[in-house]
């Protein structure tokens, strides 16, 4: 199938999905409850696997495996995104009513940024073979850093985007409903909610720099990388509201994610000498995620009982 038609068709789907989400379903802000979050988490997961089936049929089994592996990597790493999102919303005491709006616009920004990073990254790998080792080393470094990093501290005053905004315009002290901008004393001001959006976008940019090379280690096809990212991102907002209260249950997931990043980093570094089969990568990633989540839940249940002994 012509790659141009694939890109056009898929981007029309993305635009339609965004319109349906932003204009039709969520024209008015509301608190997303557990049932709604569960419904959309299941819906986007089913759509992702249905699209994976189309990839198998149209592009072959190899591309289908690459999409599935990339999707699972991105979905797994998005758990780390959610830890940061929770931290940002808690730090700024963002009301639950406003959080969906921030995440909606965060998704739009994430899609644009990731498309740019994917196209640039794929072109670099295709044009400069030595970039494979640079990306591999970056993933190794990120995986080891994730393993050592135990606590995340939020310092918005050091964020470059926030500092730049404050130099350009004043920032109001209080929220103004769900608005990103307001007018005070005749001047246009940014609201704290816009500061939150900037922090969400900058956090996603950092995660994109980490996660996209991991998927490029599986496939160099920009369409597979982008489409797997899109489905993972669309499912992230619903999954956030579904799992926000349960994130502490997965204390050992970070070790699993660290192992995955180190593995794909090594995969890139040895790619000149040995091609790790995509099927093996997929099986290993699923196994590592399953083990780390089971261990997390098991020790979470045992800890309160042991503390009483």
Residue pairs with C-beta under 8 A, 6 or more apart in sequence:
1 58
1 59
3 223
6 223
7 223
10 223
10 226
10 227
10 230
14 111
14 230
17 234
18 107
18 108
21 104
22 104
26 100
26 104
29 97
29 98
29 100
29 101
29 178
30 97
30 100
31 96
31 97
31 100
32 99
32 100
32 238
32 241
33 241
34 241
34 242
36 238
36 241
37 238
37 239
37 240
37 241
37 242
38 242
39 238
40 235
40 237
40 238
41 235
41 238
41 239
41 242
43 238
44 231
44 234
44 235
44 238
45 235
47 231
48 71
48 231
48 232
48 235
51 67
51 227
51 231
52 64
52 67
52 68
52 71
53 64
55 63
55 64
55 67
55 224
55 227
56 63
56 64
62 278
63 219
63 221
63 224
65 278
65 279
65 282
66 218
66 219
66 221
66 224
66 278
67 219
67 224
67 227
67 228
68 282
69 215
69 218
69 219
69 278
69 281
69 282
69 285
70 215
70 218
70 219
70 224
70 225
70 228
70 229
71 228
71 231
71 232
72 282
72 285
72 286
72 289
73 211
73 214
73 215
73 218
73 260
73 264
73 285
74 211
74 215
74 228
74 229
74 232
74 233
75 232
75 235
76 256
76 257
76 260
76 285
76 289
77 207
77 210
77 211
77 214
77 257
77 260
77 261
78 207
78 232
78 233
78 236
78 239
79 247
79 250
79 253
79 257
80 146
80 207
80 254
80 257
81 203
81 204
81 207
81 236
82 236
82 239
82 240
82 243
82 244
82 247
83 152
83 247
84 152
84 203
84 207
85 103
85 200
85 203
85 240
86 244
86 247
87 152
87 154
88 94
88 154
88 196
88 199
88 200
88 203
89 99
89 102
89 196
91 154
91 156
92 192
92 195
92 196
94 102
94 193
94 196
95 175
97 178
98 175
98 178
98 193
99 241
100 237
100 241
101 178
101 193
102 193
102 196
102 197
102 200
103 200
103 236
103 237
103 240
104 237
105 180
105 197
106 197
106 200
106 201
106 204
107 233
107 234
107 236
107 237
109 201
109 204
110 201
110 204
110 208
110 233
111 230
111 233
113 201
113 204
113 205
113 208
114 208
114 212
114 226
114 229
114 233
115 226
117 208
117 209
117 212
118 212
118 216
118 222
118 225
118 226
118 229
119 222
121 135
121 212
121 213
121 216
122 216
122 220
122 221
122 222
122 225
124 131
125 131
125 132
125 135
125 216
125 220
126 220
132 268
132 269
132 271
132 272
133 268
133 269
135 213
135 216
135 217
135 265
135 268
136 213
136 217
136 265
136 266
136 267
136 268
136 269
136 271
137 265
137 269
138 209
138 210
138 213
138 265
139 210
139 213
139 214
139 217
139 261
139 262
139 264
139 265
139 268
140 261
140 262
140 265
140 266
140 269
141 265
142 210
142 261
142 265
143 257
143 258
143 259
143 260
143 261
143 262
143 265
144 258
144 262
146 254
146 257
146 258
146 261
147 254
147 255
147 258
154 199
156 162
156 195
156 199
157 163
159 198
159 199
159 202
160 202
161 198
161 199
161 201
161 202
162 195
162 198
162 199
165 171
165 190
165 194
165 195
165 198
169 187
169 188
169 189
169 190
170 184
170 187
170 189
170 190
171 189
171 190
171 191
171 192
171 194
171 195
172 182
172 184
172 189
172 190
172 191
172 192
173 192
174 191
174 192
175 191
175 192
175 193
176 182
176 191
176 193
178 193
179 191
179 193
180 190
180 191
180 193
180 194
180 197
181 188
181 189
181 190
181 191
181 194
182 188
182 189
182 191
183 189
210 261
211 229
212 225
212 229
213 264
213 268
214 260
214 261
214 264
214 265
215 225
215 228
215 229
216 225
217 264
217 265
217 267
217 268
217 271
218 264
218 278
218 281
219 225
219 278
248 300
249 296
249 297
249 300
250 292
250 293
250 296
250 297
251 296
251 299
251 300
252 292
252 293
252 295
252 296
252 299
253 289
253 292
253 293
253 296
255 292
256 288
256 289
256 291
256 292
256 293
257 292
259 288
260 285
260 288
260 289
263 281
263 284
263 285
263 288
264 281
267 276
267 281
270 276
